[in-house]
Amino acid sequence: MSNKAFDLIHEGLTEALAVARGEAQPFKLHVPPEMDVKEIRAVTGMSQRDFARTFGFGLDQLKQWEQGRSRPMQGTRAYLLLIKSHHELVMRALQDIDEPIDDMQLTKAECA
């Protein structure tokens, strides 16, 4: 495990312990009930097709959101907020997790 990963895990556990002891308040994300998905996509400079493919949305669903015929659910709205603020970082993270499983060379015993 890299030092950076260890530090992030340590930080998260330290925060969780402080919350459990009543020494800190847990973080609460405010997710607005309405958002302009077309504006968020514009921040990325992507076409509808590229935005949908890159971030894992259905193209038809994205069009529905942009035209105001439907709206994203709360978890999706939180994801869209992250994309709006840090789309390049999100794209990098998604590319990192899209690595083929063959690279890991797991054996049957390791998966059990």
C-alpha positions in Angstrom: 0.0 0.0 0.0 1.4 3.4 -0.9 2.0 6.0 1.8 -0.6 8.3 0.2 -3.3 5.6 0.4 -2.3 4.8 4.0 -2.4 8.5 5.0 -5.9 8.9 3.5 -7.2 5.8 5.2 -5.6 6.9 8.5 -7.2 10.4 8.2 -10.6 8.8 7.5 -10.4 6.5 10.5 -9.2 9.3 12.8 -12.1 11.4 11.7 -14.6 8.5 12.2 -13.2 7.9 15.7 -13.6 11.6 16.6 -17.2 11.6 15.4 -17.9 8.4 17.3 -16.5 9.9 20.5 -18.6 13.1 20.0 -15.5 15.2 19.5 -16.4 16.2 15.9 -19.5 16.5 13.8 -19.8 14.3 10.7 -19.6 15.9 7.3 -23.0 16.4 5.7 -23.1 17.1 2.0 -25.8 19.5 0.8 -27.2 18.2 -2.5 -29.5 20.7 -4.1 -32.9 19.4 -5.3 -32.5 21.0 -8.7 -29.4 21.6 -10.8 -28.6 22.6 -14.4 -27.1 19.5 -15.9 -26.5 21.2 -19.2 -24.4 23.9 -17.4 -22.4 21.2 -15.7 -21.7 19.5 -19.0 -20.7 22.9 -20.5 -18.1 23.2 -17.8 -16.4 20.1 -19.1 -16.6 21.3 -22.8 -18.0 17.9 -23.8 -20.7 16.9 -26.2 -23.7 15.1 -24.7 -22.5 11.8 -26.2 -18.9 12.2 -24.8 -20.2 13.4 -21.3 -22.5 10.4 -21.1 -19.9 7.9 -22.1 -17.1 9.4 -20.0 -19.1 9.6 -16.7 -21.3 6.5 -17.2 -24.7 8.0 -17.9 -27.2 7.0 -20.6 -27.3 9.4 -23.5 -31.1 9.5 -23.5 -31.2 10.0 -19.7 -28.8 12.9 -20.0 -31.0 14.5 -22.7 -34.0 14.1 -20.4 -32.2 15.9 -17.6 -31.0 18.7 -19.8 -34.5 19.3 -21.2 -36.0 19.3 -17.8 -38.3 16.3 -18.4 -36.7 14.4 -15.5 -34.1 15.1 -12.9 -31.2 13.0 -11.5 -31.7 11.2 -8.2 -29.8 12.5 -5.1 -26.8 10.2 -5.4 -26.4 11.1 -9.1 -26.8 14.8 -8.2 -23.9 14.5 -5.8 -21.8 12.8 -8.5 -22.7 15.7 -10.9 -21.6 18.2 -8.3 -18.2 16.4 -8.1 -18.0 16.4 -11.9 -18.8 20.1 -12.0 -16.0 21.0 -9.5 -13.4 18.4 -10.5 -14.2 16.8 -13.8 -10.6 16.2 -14.8 -9.9 14.4 -11.5 -13.1 12.3 -11.8 -12.1 11.3 -15.3 -8.7 10.3 -14.1 -10.2 8.3 -11.2 -12.6 6.5 -13.6 -9.7 5.6 -15.9 -7.8 4.2 -13.0 -10.6 1.9 -12.0 -11.2 0.8 -15.6 -8.0 -1.3 -15.6 -8.5 -4.9 -16.8 -8.6 -7.5 -14.0 -6.0 -9.5 -15.8 -3.4 -7.0 -14.7 -4.0 -8.1 -11.1 -3.3 -11.8 -11.8 -5.5 -13.1 -9.0 -5.7 -16.8 -8.3 -8.9 -18.6 -7.3 -7.6 -19.0 -3.7 -7.0 -15.2 -3.4 -10.6 -14.5 -4.3 -12.1 -16.9 -1.8 
